[in-house]
Amino acid sequence: MAGAIVSHFTKRGGVVYDPFSGSGTIAVEAWSLQRHVITNDLSPYASLLTRAKLFPYRSALDALRDIDRNAARVAAVEEQVDPTAAPLWVQEFFHPRTLKEAMAWVTVLKARRHWFLLACLLGILHHQRPGFLSYPSSHTVPYRRLRKFPPLEFPELYGYRSVRDRLEAKVARAFKRVPPFDFSVQRRCFSRDAGEFVPTEAVDAVITSPPYMRQLDYARDNRLRLWFLGKDNWRALDKRISPRGDAFICLMRRALSRWRSVLKPGRYCILVIGDASSRANRTDLPETVSRVAIEEVGGYSLECQYTNSIPSERRVRRGITGSTADTILVLKHSGS
């Protein structure tokens, strides 16, 4: 869907801006289609994922060489790391030796600004599969799976797991299916408040999926990864990156106003929004955002919209709360 939107509404060589970049899906599709890319996300983890995807190594061999070069630094840092200094809720996810290694690797990779490797490491932080680092837990939302995998019945899942071995395997997997990227295409990443920040240059399209109505709690769901990135207070962060109700509408009002100042006249602002409703306005969310853009902010017209259901197996929270459909809202900058 992301690739189809980029291909249909932009041209090769144009500039695509994604102010809520998330895991970088739109950014990667735009780059692979030879559009220049500007991304932004206030979440440190989302910003890291996008940066890692937009600035990867040229080959798996280059990445593996950097892992090897950093091994000695990690060993030195590991001697100084105390895993018991981590909060108890973090310690509960890992074998002590694995936690010690993970803390050392994160420290070195952050200091060396190896964002691709750091994103790979955080991507294998928690799950029950052999290629991951934690005790049995969920992959999308960090919680222990003690009922399904009791330690007495699955002792092999509670042993030490080597960080380097699994990091190298993750890197190898990441390079299995890589599009033929053009590294001369311009790519820029930011981590700012989307309601305040705008690029310094005009853009040909704004394409994004805003964090609508707290349908997902992005900081809570990534709290373990965020802890490794130095963000202890995930609750405070969630209020900013996953706003509810009026706060979300206020964010969209500010953002749409900002985007209008850099979006070229006659070009498109494309928003992918879930089927939540606005209690304050008693309307569905796409309708509310469209009204804010056209009637309150001004300078936009509704070009078209398309709603598509989300099968339960494709949803982060299957069979329970959350969006069951997405609406692609296409707004056109009228130039006024």
N, C-alpha and C positions, 0 to 999 in steps of 0.2 A: 504494500500500500504506500509506504513512504517513497519508494522508488518511482511508482506511477505518478504520485503527486508532484515530485520534483521534476520529472520528465515532462509532464503535461503543462505545468505552469511557469517553467523557467527555461532558459536557453543556455547552451554551452557557453561558458565564459562569464555567465552572470554571477551575482553575489547572493547567496542564500544565508539568511540569518535565522538561527533557532535560539530564542531566548530562554527556553526551558528544555535544554538538550537531553536531560535524563541520561540514558545509557548510550547516547550518540547514534541512534538508528538513522535519523534524518541526515545527520552530518555525514555519516559514512556513505549513504546513498548519494548525497549531493556530490561528494568528492569523487566517487566512482563514476559519476556522470559528467565529470569535469566542470563542475560549478565551484567557484570560490566559496569558502565556508567561514562563517563567523558563528561561534556558539557561546552560550552562557548558561550557567546553572548555579544557583546559590548553594546547593548541597555539595560539600567537598568530595563526597564519593562519586556523585554523578559527574561532577566536573573532571575528576580523575579518569573515569571511564572514557569520557568523550576525548580528553586529551590523549589518552593512550591509543585510542583508535585512529585519531587523526595524525599522530606522530609515532608510528610504529617503526620497528627496525625494518631494514630492507629484506632481511632473511632471518630464518630461525637460527642459523649459524651465528649471525652477529649477536643475537640475543643471548644465546648459550655461552658465547665468549665473554659477554659482560657478567653473566652469572659466575663464571669461573674466575674472572678478574676480581670480583667482589668477595669471593669466598674467604680470603684471608682477613679482610676488613671485618666481615661478619664474625669470624672466630674471635677476633680481638674484642669486639663490642660485646659478644656473648659472655665473655668473662666478667663483664661489669653489670650484666642484666640480672635483675632479681624478679623472677616470675611471681613471687608472693607479694610483690608491690602492686600487682594488678588487682582490680576489684574482684571480690569473690565470685561475682556473677560471670566475669570473664574467665577466671581460673576454672570454673566448672565445665567449660567446654573443651579443655585440652589436657593431654598428658603434660606434666610439668616440663619435661625436656622439650617437647614440641612447642609449648608456649614460649619458652626461653629462646629457642631458635627463631620463631616467628617474630618476636619482639626485636631481636637483633637484626634480622633481615629487613624489617620495615624501617628501622632506624637508619641503616646504611642506604637503602634504596631512596628514601626521602632525602637524605643528605646529598646523595649523588644525582638526584633529580632523574632517576630512572623510572619514569612514570609508567611506561609499558610493563616493565617487570613488576612494579608495585601493584598495578591493576590486576595482573595475572595472579599474584600472591593473594590479594584480597578476594579474588574470584573463587579460589579454592579453600577459603577459610573455614566454611562450615557446611557439612553434609555427612551422610553415613557411608558414602561410597569410598573405595580404597584410595582414590586419587585426591581426596580432600584431607584437611588437617585436623578437624575436630572429632570429638566423640560423636556418636550418632545424633544428628539434629536435622532440622529442616534447612533447605538451601535458600529459600526465598525470605523466610522470616526466622531469625535465630531462636529456636527453642529446642530443648533436649527431647529426644524421643525415647525416654526410658521405658515406657510401657511396651513399645514395639520391639525394642532392643535392650532387654534387661542385661546388666553386666554379667551375671552368672551364666546366662545362656549364650552370650556373644562376647566372650572375653577378648577375642581377637580384635574387636572393634574399639577396645579401650586401651590399647597399647601405644607405645611411642610411634610417631610418624615423622619421617625425615622431611624437613621443609625443602631442602635443595632438590631432592629426587622428584618430589611432586611438582615443584616449580618448573623444573626442566621439562617434565611431561606435559604440563599445562602449556608451556611455550610451544612445544611441538604440535599440540592440538590446535593452537591458535593459528598456526601457519598452514593448516591443511587445505583450507579453501579461501585463498586471498584473491580478490579481484585485481586486475592489472591497473593499479593506481598510478596516476600521473603526479609525481612528487613536485612538479613545478607549479601545481595549483596552490593558491594561497589558502592557508588555514590559520584561524586565530581562535583562541579559547579564553573565556573570562569566567569569573565566579563572583557575580554581583547580584544585587537586587534588581530583578527584571523590570520593576516598576520605576526604577530610577536610571538604570544604565541604558545607553544606546551606543551603537558603533559611531565612529567619527566619519564614516563614509556612507554614501547612499547605497541602499540595497535594492535588489530586484525582486525579492520576495521575503516575507516573513512566514516561515513554516514551523509550527510548533504544536505541542500538546501540553497545555497548561495543567498544573496540579489541581484539578477541579474538585472543590467541595470536600476535601479530606477523604475521598474515596479510597485512597491509599495513604498510610502514614509512612512517608518515605524515610524519615529519620529513625522512627521506631523499628521499621522493618530492616534497616541496615545498621542498627545500633552497635553491633559487634565490629563491623568494618569501620564505622565512624570512630569507635574507641581507638582503634589502631592508628587512625589518622589524627588523633589528638583531640577529638570532640567528645567530651565527657557528658555534656548535658544535651542529650538527644531530644528531650521534651521541649526545651526552649527552641531548638532548631526546627522541630516539627511545626511549631506555631508560625514560623516564617515561611517554610517551604511547602507546607500543606495547609493553607489557610481554610477556614470554614466560612460558610454563609456570606455575611456582609463583607468580611475581610477579603474573601476571594473576589467578590464583585469590585471592591475598591482597588484591589491589585490590578484587575483587568482594565479598569477605567484609567489608571495611571499608565499602565503598559501600552494600551492602545493609543493613548495620546502621545507617548514617546515614540512609538513605532511610526506613527504618521509623519513625524518630522524627518525620518530617514528613508522611508519607503518611497520609491519613485512614483510619480503620478501615473495612474493607469495600471499599476502593478498590483499584486495580490498579497493579502494577509490570509493565510490558511490555518485554521485552528481545528484540531481534533479534540472533541469534547465528549465526555461521557453523558449518560442519560440521567444524571442527578437532577434534582429540582432545587429551585431557589425558594426557601420559605418566605423570605422577605417580599419577593415579587410574585409568589404563587404561580410561577411559570417554570417551564423546563429550562435547563441551563443554556443550551444553544440559543434559544429564543431570547433569554435575558442578555447574554453576551452580545448578540446581534443588535438588540435595542440599545445597549450601552454604546456600542461602536457608532451606530448610525444617528441616534437621536441625542445622545449626551456628548460624546466626544466629537462627532461630526467628521466629515471628510471621507467617510466610507459608504459604500453601497453594498447590498447583498447580491452577489453574483449567482450563487447557487448553494445548495446544501444536500448532503447525502447521508442517510443513516443506515448503519449496518450492524446486525446483531453480533454479539461475541459469544461463541460456544463456550460452555462451562469448562471444557478441557483446556481452553486457551486463556482462561482467567487466572490471575494470581490467587484469588480466593474462590475456589471452586464451590459451587452449590450453595454459597451463602451470600453475605452482603457484598456490595460493589456494583460497578456498572455492568449492565447486560447488553449495552449497545453503545456504539460510538457514532457521533455525527461529525462529518467533515464540513466545516463552515467556511465558505469561500467569500471573503470580503474584498472589495476592490477599492483602491485608493482613488477617490474621485478628483483629487488635485485641488480641492477647495480647503 
